[in-house]
Amino acid sequence: MKRDITSFYNPTDKVLVESEGCYQYDSDGKKYVDFESGVWCANLGHSNRAINSFIKEQIDVLMHQGYKFRNSYSEELSVKLQSLIGFSGGSSVFLSSGSEAVNLSIMVAQHLTGRGKILKVNNSYLSAYGFGQIKTDNRDQITIGYNDYSAINTIDFSDVAAFVIETGGASVDMVRFPDSEFLEKLSDFARINGALLIVDEVTTGIGRHGKWFGFQYYNIVPDVVVTGKALGNGFPVSAVTFNSDTTQKFNADGFIYAQSHQNDPLGCAIGLKVIDEIERGDCISVCKRVGEYFSSRLEYLMNNYSEYVNDVRARGLMLAIEFTDKIDGTKLHNTLFESGFVVGFKGNTLRFLPPFTISAEDIDNLIDCIERFIKE
Ligand SMILES: Cc1ncc(COP(=O)(O)O)c(C=O)c1O
């Protein structure tokens, strides 16, 4: 196929033509099991029937709006997100991508505190631009080592506007979950020193960890929660949700921010529908249950091939298996792709964030394929 897409990343030559549930089909008719949910968005499966039918109807009702109006979908979605987070009297703003939402949350924190820097843990992603990890030389960031207790007391908080927390990094460090004591201690310190607590739930939220949000595994009370990705199940919608205190502060001093797709009614209606589907199908319990099964199968590999497997990490349906250097990670990843399994991969680690509807059979087939590779 002609290549007119700027190659900022390196896709294969395969052309995707159809996706349904956990499966994707290329132009040769080959089927792939998607253990990445696209880019960790399609938690309820690709082309989810209930959501797609809803979108087809809703698109004719209201898609986009200008700054003069409010719409009921965004108001309702804000109330819903606040109740799931545990906020009341707060507010949300809706955008399109997780990156925009994270950056806006930081701009608000800078504005409210009059401080310039953020604190983050070194395996955080945050966003594709602005405060994102790509800017490694970012002088506006204080970066602390993952689970580095000894560094906590050394942080100079005087210019820190916010601690931006990720409760499970899937990209930079291939699925790691910070220790409770570390994260809670750091959060307490940040708060005592006047920084806001922003929790970035773009990947971990909307049920991925087997709870609505990853921070709910910790004793942390956020000021701001950022969601995206699975909120639209593949449709681009993201949210920054502020607690009541933060909302009152920026309402009082007239913080201004505007962009074309802010609070668009279609995205918000889809967010409401996604949450409704999750609640009606008890999908978070499903995620937890399937995650436990998947994790037990990865542990089977670790227990039986300890020479080849270093580590298994899992929470809900965010999992990784790290191999020793006796395994050629690139070769294993290529074998899996050729065998019809789409998984995440870096170095010698495989990552899995499948739709919650992934079947035990698909998980078993993947494990069999990895086991065959190890045996060979
Ligand atoms: C934790 C986290 N925050 C923010 C983002 C950025 O979201 P988006 O790619 O939708 O801009 C990502 C994307 O992977 C992420 O994993």
The ligand as an SDF file (V2000), in Angstrom:
LIG
                    3D

 16 16  0  0  0  0  0  0  0  0999 V2000
   -1.1710    7.6930   31.6690 C   0  0  0  0  0  0  0  0  0  0  0  0
   -1.4140    8.4100   30.3730 C   0  0  0  0  0  0  0  0  0  0  0  0
   -1.6930    9.7230   30.4040 N   0  0  0  0  0  0  0  0  0  0  0  0
   -1.9310   10.4120   29.2650 C   0  0  0  0  0  0  0  0  0  0  0  0
   -1.8890    9.7870   28.0330 C   0  0  0  0  0  0  0  0  0  0  0  0
   -2.1330   10.5720   26.7890 C   0  0  0  0  0  0  0  0  0  0  0  0
   -3.3670   10.2330   26.2170 O   0  0  0  0  0  0  0  0  0  0  0  0
   -3.6190   10.4570   24.6530 P   0  0  0  0  0  0  0  0  0  0  0  0
   -2.7250    9.5050   23.9270 O   0  0  0  0  0  0  0  0  0  0  0  0
   -5.0830   10.1660   24.4790 O   0  0  0  0  0  0  0  0  0  0  0  0
   -3.2990   11.8670   24.3400 O   0  0  0  0  0  0  0  0  0  0  0  0
   -1.5980    8.4240   27.9720 C   0  0  0  0  0  0  0  0  0  0  0  0
   -1.5240    7.7420   26.6740 C   0  0  0  0  0  0  0  0  0  0  0  0
   -1.1230    6.6180   26.5290 O   0  0  0  0  0  0  0  0  0  0  0  0
   -1.3480    7.7280   29.1820 C   0  0  0  0  0  0  0  0  0  0  0  0
   -1.0540    6.4100   29.1760 O   0  0  0  0  0  0  0  0  0  0  0  0
  1  2  1  0
  2  3  1  0
  2 15  2  0
  3  4  2  0
  4  5  1  0
  5  6  1  0
  5 12  2  0
  6  7  1  0
  7  8  1  0
  8  9  2  0
  8 10  1  0
  8 11  1  0
 12 13  1  0
 12 15  1  0
 13 14  2  0
 15 16  1  0
M  END
$$$$
